[in-house]
Amino acid sequence: MIGDHPMRKFEQQIFDVEIMKAILDSIDFVNIAANDGGYPYVVPTNFGYEFKDDKLFVYIHGAGEGHKLDVWAKDPRVTLTFAMFQNHPQQTYRGAIHDFRCIMANGVIRPVDKKTETGLWGHAVQKTLAHHMRRPTQFSVPHYMFMRMFVVECDMKNVSCKSEQALYSVEDVPFPSMEELAGGGADKPDYSWRDAIVRKNYALAPSGRAEKPAASGRLEKALLPEGENSFEFFWDAPDDGSVDADLYGYVRNADGSISRRYCLAFYSQRRDLYGALEFCGDDMQGAAGSECMKVDVSKLPESAGEVLFVLAMHRPEQSGLDLSAIGSVVLSVNGGKDGVFDIDIDGSGKRAAVYARLAKEGSAWQLESFDGEGLGSWRIDEAAAELGLGKWKE
């Protein structure tokens, strides 16, 4: 997603900065596109980079004159594209070992003033040298003295990262290890990190087992405070990762339909299209047995009629588990300040089920229990179709 434009195949999107760094470290050059009137003006160049203060800074060097400098001076808004193709020809095309990764970013480019920004100028030079595995003093002195440095500053909301491997299901397709991600691959790579790659789209939290709070009563109906509210679901799970459940949030219209596949939030898409739902962390990377969804109903469109909270077992075909494995479920609203409720649903034979919902009545929203009827599939796309989405692929 760049700005308000979501990535069409959001399941391929990467949010974790460490993975972005590993991808950038594997790329030698960047294409810089600028506005040159009738046609875009695109220049490939090598670069250095760093993430700082929730921004991506990209450093490049060049001469003191030329058409690209004239273009950048007229309109400093640029788009950066970094891309890599990881190929293993002995494998089937678009098979398990075929992988494309890219990062796109919108930003503003400006020259670094050597006289007034001496520290930044030298810093930019060193970042560029380091990215291309040069020592700090490994440069041509005449070139070093006369070259110009430029910096592109990009807000993270305008940075989009894609990993094609995330398109495939985890159980069917091996994912590259972090070593292969940074190093370019091998004929027989180690795929032990495959779960971490696809499920690392959020900040890591301390590991351990979540402590389920004591409920004050069963969930039936509860009015919500205005503004953003957090809903944390707790269940029984050992901290060894043998039981893995996931929380999904779906925005459904008053007529029972789901407008687009972006009208949901889960571990591979942290926010929905409207920015109303925010998925706050997967239990397999945080505390086992707990996941949280924040909801700001003021950001939902008028057409929205409810928000459904679905719990689903992850990869039940492999584990052989259903929702009975997570035992009783407790829902804590706003850290317990606005209620801690038991959700009494029999999970036997169910791989996924709606455990609660936010329902709109007039202009007010309230939290309600649901019948707990099982869904036919735990997969996000198939569950969305069952809940009212007409078309997954757009």
N, C-alpha and C positions, 0 to 999 in steps of 0.2 A: 504494500500500500504506500503510495506517495500522496501526501496531503489527504484529501477526502476521496481519492480514487482507490477502491480496494483491488487487490490482486485477484484476477479471475479464478485462478486455481490456488485459493488461499491455503490449501493444505500443503503447498510447496514452500510457503513463506517461512523465512527464518528471522527470528527476533533477537536471538542471543548474540551479543557483541563478540564473544570469544570465537564463535563459529565464523562470524563476519571477518574477524582478523585472520583466521586460518585461511579463508577463501582469498582475501586480499594478498596474503603472503605468497599465494600460489600464482598470482597474476603479475605479469611484467609491465603491462602498459594499460592506459586508460584512453578511451575516446571522449573528447570534449566537444559537445555540440553547442553552438551559439547561433544567435539570430543575425543573419547577413542579408536581410531584405527578402528577396524572392525565394532563396533556398537556405536551408540550414548550412552552417559552416562547421565541419567536423574535422578535428585534428587529433591524431593519435600521438601520445607522448608517454614517456616513462614518468614515474611519480614516487613520492613518499607519502605517508599518511600517519594520522593518529586520531584516536577517539578521546575527546576531552570535553568536560562540561556539557554532556548530553549532545555533543555535536561531532560530526566527522570533518576533519580538516585534511585536505589533500594538497600536497605541495608539488609544484612542477617548476622546471627551469626552462629558460629560453633566451633568445637574443633580445637586443634592445629595440629591434624594429621588425616590421613584417605585417602582413595583412591580418593575421590573427589578433595582434595587439590592437589594431584599428577597430576590429569587430568587437573585441571585448571592451574597449573604451566606450563605444557607442551604446552597448547594452551588455552589462556585466552578468546578466542572468545566464547560466549555463546548465546543461545536463551532462552528467558523467555516466559512462557505462563501462563497467569492468566485467569481463567474461572469461570463463575457462571451460574447456571441454575435456573431460576425463574419459579416455577411450581404451578399451581392451579388445582389439580386433578379433581375438580368438573366441569372443563371446557373441551371442546373438545381438544384432542391432536393436537398440532400445530395450535390451534385456537387462539382466541384473547388474552388469558391470559398465553399462553406458550411463554417463552422468554429465549433465550440463549445469553449471552454476553461474549466477551473475548477480551483480549489485548495481543498482541504478540510483542516482541521487540528483536532486535539483539543488543548486546553490548559487552563490555570488562569487565571482572571481575578482581579485584585485592584485596589483603588484605589491610586493613587499618593499618598502622604502629602506634601502640599505643605510642611509644616513640617520634616519630617526628610529628605525626598528632593527638596530644591529643585532640584538639578541634573537629576534624572530628570524631574521635573514639567515644567520648561521644555523639556527635550529632547523629551518626548512632545508638547508643544504644537507645537514647531517641526517635528517629523516629520509631524504632521497637517496643518499649514499647507502644508508643502512638497509633500505628496502631492497637494493640491488646488490647486497652482500659485499659492499666496499668498506674498507677501513676508514676511520674518520679523516685520515690524512691522505687517502688514496684518490687524488685528483690532480688534474693539470693546473698548476698555479696560474698561468695566464688566463685560462678558461674560467677558473674560479673567480678571478678578480673582476672579470668583465661581464659574466653572465647575470641575467636577471632572474629573480625568483618570484613566483606567484603562489597565492593561496586561494583555495576554494573552500568556503565555509558553508556547511550543510547542516541544517537542523535535522535531528533524527526522525522527525515526522515526515521529512522529505527524502528518507533513505529507504529503499526497498531491496530486500535480499531474497533470492530464490535458489532453492536446491531441488533439481528435478527428481532426485532420488526419493524425496518425500511424497512423490506421486504414488508410489507403490505401497502396498500394505506391508506392515512390518513382518508379519509371519511368513510371507511368501518370498520376500526379496531381501538379501543381505545389504546392510548399509556400510559405507566405508568407515574405517577406523579414523580417529582423530589424526593419527600419524599419516595415514594415506591422504587424508584431506589436506594436510599441510605439505606433504611431500611429493604428491603427483602420482602415487599409485605403484603397484607391483603386480606381477603376473598372478600371484596367489596371495592377495591381501588378507589381513586379519579383520574379520567383521564383528568382533566382539562388542564394538561400540554402537551397533546398529540401533538399539533402542534409544540410546542417549542422544543420537543425532536428531531423530524425529521428535523426541519428547523434551527437548531442551529449549523450548521456545519461551521461556520465562525465567525470571531470576531464581537461582538456586536457594533453597531454604535449608535450615538445619535438619539433619536426618533424625529419625526416631519414630516413635509411635504417638499418635495424637491421643490426648486424654479426652474421652467423651464426657461432656458435662452432664450433670443430673437434670432431667427434664422437669418442668413445673406442671406439665399436663399434656394432653394429646392435642395435636394440631387440628383445629376445625376451621375457625375464621379469626383473623386478627387484622385490625387496621394498621396501616403503615404510616410512619412519620413522613413528612414531606422531604423532598430531596433524595439524595443517594442513600441506599440501604444495603447492608451486606448480609448475605445468607450463607452460613457455613454449615455444611452437612458433615456429620460425624457418624462413623460406623465401626464395626469390629474388624480389625485387620492386624495380623502380625507384622512386625517391622522387618521381616526377611523378604518382603516383596512377593510372597506366594499368593496373596490376594490383592488384585488390582482392580479397583472400580473407578469410573470416570463420571464427572458431572458435566452435563450439557445444558445450555440455556437456549430455548427457542422462542422467538417473537412470533406470535400467531395473531392474525387479524380477527376482527369480531365475527367474520363469516366462517372462521375455522380454517382459513388458508394461510400459508406461509408465502410471502411475496417473492423472496429471492433466497438463494442459498447463503447469502451473506447476512441473513436475519437470524444469526445464531452465534454463540460464543462457546468455545471449548479449548482444549489444550493446544490445538494447532491454529486456532484463530482466537486470539485473546479478547477481541472486541467485535461486536456486531456492526452492521452497516451504519447504524444511527449513533454509535458511541454510547448507547444506553446500558449495554451489558458489558461487564469486564470480568473475564476469567482470571482468578488470582493465584493460581498455582496448582500443579499436579501433585497428588499425594505420593507418587513414586519418586519425586525429587524433593519433596518436603517431608511433612509428618505423615506416616502411613495411616490411612483411615480418616482423612479429612480433606475436603476441597471446598472452595469458597467462590461465590459469584456476587459481584456488586452490581446493583441495578439502580439506575436513575430514570424513573418513569417519565420525568419531565422532558427527556430527550426522545421519547417514542413518538411516532407520528399519530395523527388522529385515528388512522385506520386500525391501530393496534388494539386488540381486545384482551390479550393475556400473554403472560410469559410462563412457559412450562419449564420446570426443572426435572431433568431426566437423569437417573443414575443407571449406568450400564457397566457390566463386566467387560474388562478389556481382554480380547482374544479368548473368549470362552471355549472355542473349538479346541484350543491347545490345552487349556487348564482343566477343562471338564467341569468348571464351576458355574453355578448360577447365582442369583442375587441372595439366595439363602446363606451364602458364604459370608456375607457382610453383616448378618444378624440384624438387630434392631437399629434404626436410624434416628438420630437426634438432629434437629435443626435449631441452630442458634442465630437469632436475628440481632444484628448490630452488637456483636460481642456479648450477647446475653441481656443487654439493656432493655430490649423490647421483646423478650420472651425466649424461652428454651423449650422446644416442643418435641414430644415423641411422635414419630410417624409410624403407624402400625400397619405395615404392609407385609404380606407373605410373599417372599421372593422365590419360593420353590418353583422350579421349572421356568423361571423368567431370566432372560439375559439382559433385558433393559425394561424400565418402567418409568412412568411419570410419578414422581414422589410428592410434588407440591406444585402450586401455580400462583401467580399473581393475576388477579382478575379485576377488570375495570368495571365499575358500577357508577354510571354517570360520569362525573369528573374525578371520582376517588378510586384509589387502588387498594386492594386488600389481599392478604395472604390467606390461601385456602388449602385444605387437604385435597387429595385427588383419589380416584378409586383404585389406583395402583395396578390397573390392567396392564399386562405385559405387552411389550412391543415385539414385533416379529423378528427384529434384528437389532444387534447392538451397534452396528455400523452407522456412522453419523449421517451418511447420505440416504441409506435405506430407511432409517428412523424418520428422517425429515420428510420423505415421501409419504410414509404412513401417517404422519402428523399434519399433512396438508400442503406439502411442497409439490407443485406440478412438474417442475423441470429442474433437475440438478445441474446439468451442463448448460451453460449460457454462451 
